[in-house]
Amino acid sequence: MRELILASASPRRKEILTQIELPFSVVVSQVEEHIPDAPPVEIVQALARQKAEAVAAGHPEALVLGADTIVVLNGAIMGKPKDRADARRMIEHLQGRSHEVYTGVAICCPETGCITFAEQTAVTVRPMEKLEIERYLDTKEPYDKAGAYAVQGIFARYIERLDGDFYNVMGLPASRIYQELKKRGLL
């Protein structure tokens, strides 16, 4: 397999690629994101492509993997919280409801150009008491994650159900990426 570069500093994405035993290196994309006015599934694909293309420009012989994840509740995108109050607002809106998590992926290859796709997972969060929300906000977990939570972390105690790929919610749909690489003979 040729060199695979992950165009992301995300520790969760690194963990997932390591878990599925795809050797890779990391080159963090420094691209200034341009968010299109489009449905969430198109936004994440566009952002993933921007990241992958920016890194691929400096590494023309490598496979470059870019990704972007967003949390969507009732059509509204929830990014990473700005502060505790913003994280509280997000968790208060998510608790007791279902929402969608979209991860867009772009794989850039010199022979095939960039392919993009997105995965969607529905997540249902159990109702939470105010004290539970405040205790959760006291942890470091909510502050660098879309939607202010990590499905694989402390917040797992509040996840009622997932409909779709667990790893997608973590930030990288591992099986789909592996299958896309395999289908194209890139492994």
C-alpha positions in Angstrom: 0.0 0.0 0.0 1.3 3.5 -0.8 1.7 6.1 1.9 -1.5 7.1 3.5 -1.7 10.5 5.0 -4.4 11.6 7.5 -5.1 15.3 7.0 -6.3 15.7 10.5 -5.0 16.3 14.0 -7.9 14.4 15.6 -6.8 11.9 18.2 -10.0 9.9 17.6 -9.3 9.6 13.9 -5.7 8.5 14.6 -7.0 5.9 17.1 -9.5 4.5 14.6 -7.0 4.2 11.7 -4.5 2.5 14.1 -7.3 0.2 15.4 -8.0 -1.1 11.8 -4.3 -1.4 11.2 -3.9 1.0 8.3 -0.4 2.5 8.5 -0.5 6.2 8.1 1.2 9.5 8.9 -0.3 12.8 9.8 -0.1 16.1 8.0 -2.6 18.5 9.5 -4.4 20.6 6.9 -4.0 24.3 7.3 -6.8 25.1 4.9 -9.2 27.9 5.7 -12.5 26.2 5.5 -15.2 27.5 3.2 -18.5 26.2 4.4 -21.0 26.0 1.5 -24.7 26.8 1.8 -25.9 23.3 1.3 -27.5 20.3 3.2 -25.3 18.8 6.0 -24.3 15.8 3.9 -22.9 18.0 1.2 -21.2 20.4 3.7 -19.2 17.6 5.4 -18.1 16.2 2.0 -17.0 19.6 0.8 -15.0 20.3 4.1 -13.4 16.9 4.0 -12.4 17.5 0.3 -10.9 20.9 1.1 -8.7 19.4 3.8 -7.6 16.4 1.7 -6.8 18.5 -1.4 -4.8 21.0 0.6 -2.6 18.3 2.0 -2.5 16.3 -1.3 -1.1 19.4 -3.1 2.1 19.0 -1.1 2.2 15.2 -1.3 1.3 14.3 -4.9 2.3 10.6 -4.6 0.4 9.8 -1.5 -3.2 8.8 -0.6 -4.6 11.6 1.4 -7.6 11.1 3.7 -9.6 14.1 4.9 -12.6 14.0 7.1 -15.1 16.3 8.8 -17.9 15.5 11.3 -20.9 17.6 12.2 -23.8 17.1 14.6 -27.2 18.1 13.3 -30.4 18.6 15.4 -33.6 19.5 13.6 -31.6 20.8 10.6 -29.3 23.0 12.7 -25.6 22.3 12.7 -23.8 22.1 16.1 -20.1 22.7 15.9 -17.6 22.7 18.8 -18.8 24.7 21.8 -17.2 28.1 22.3 -17.4 27.9 26.1 -19.3 26.2 29.0 -22.5 28.1 28.3 -22.5 27.0 24.7 -21.7 23.4 25.6 -24.6 23.6 28.2 -27.0 24.9 25.5 -26.0 22.0 23.1 -26.4 19.3 25.7 -29.7 20.7 26.9 -31.0 20.6 23.3 -29.6 17.1 22.6 -30.8 15.4 25.8 -34.1 13.5 25.5 -34.0 13.6 21.6 -32.5 12.0 18.5 -30.1 13.8 16.2 -27.8 13.0 13.3 -24.1 12.8 13.0 -22.6 13.2 9.6 -19.0 12.5 8.7 -17.7 13.4 5.3 -14.7 11.7 3.9 -12.4 12.5 1.0 -9.7 10.2 -0.3 -7.4 11.8 -2.8 -5.2 9.6 -5.0 -3.0 10.7 -7.9 -4.5 8.1 -10.3 -8.2 8.5 -9.4 -8.5 12.0 -8.1 -10.6 12.6 -5.0 -13.5 10.5 -4.1 -15.9 11.8 -1.5 -18.7 10.2 0.5 -20.6 10.7 3.8 -22.0 8.5 6.4 -25.0 9.3 8.7 -25.7 7.9 12.1 -28.8 8.7 14.2 -28.0 9.1 17.9 -30.6 9.1 20.6 -29.7 10.7 23.9 -31.5 9.8 27.1 -33.1 12.6 29.2 -30.6 14.2 31.6 -31.1 15.9 34.9 -29.6 19.4 35.3 -27.1 18.1 37.8 -26.0 15.4 35.3 -25.5 18.1 32.7 -23.4 20.3 35.0 -21.3 17.4 36.1 -20.6 16.4 32.5 -19.7 20.1 31.8 -17.2 19.9 34.7 -15.2 17.3 32.7 -12.9 18.3 29.8 -14.8 16.1 27.4 -17.3 18.5 25.8 -15.1 21.3 24.7 -13.3 20.1 21.6 -16.1 18.0 20.0 -18.9 18.7 17.7 -22.2 18.7 19.6 -20.2 18.9 22.9 -20.0 15.2 23.4 -17.9 12.1 22.7 -19.8 8.9 22.2 -16.8 6.8 23.3 -16.3 8.8 26.5 -18.1 9.7 29.7 -21.2 10.7 27.6 -21.7 7.1 26.6 -23.8 6.8 29.8 -26.4 9.0 28.2 -26.6 7.4 24.8 -29.8 5.4 24.4 -29.4 4.2 20.9 -27.3 4.5 17.7 -28.7 3.7 14.3 -25.7 3.5 12.1 -21.9 3.3 12.4 -20.5 3.9 15.9 -17.1 4.9 14.5 -18.8 7.5 12.3 -19.9 9.3 15.5 -16.3 9.1 16.7 -15.3 10.9 13.5 -14.3 8.3 10.9 -16.4 5.5 9.4 -13.7 2.9 9.5 -15.4 0.1 7.6 -16.6 2.3 4.8 -13.1 3.8 4.4 -11.5 0.4 4.3 -14.0 -0.9 1.8 -13.6 2.1 -0.5 -9.8 1.7 -0.5 -10.2 -2.0 -1.1 -12.7 -1.6 -3.9 -10.3 0.8 -5.7 -7.3 -1.5 -5.3 -5.6 1.0 -3.1 -4.7 -1.3 -0.2 
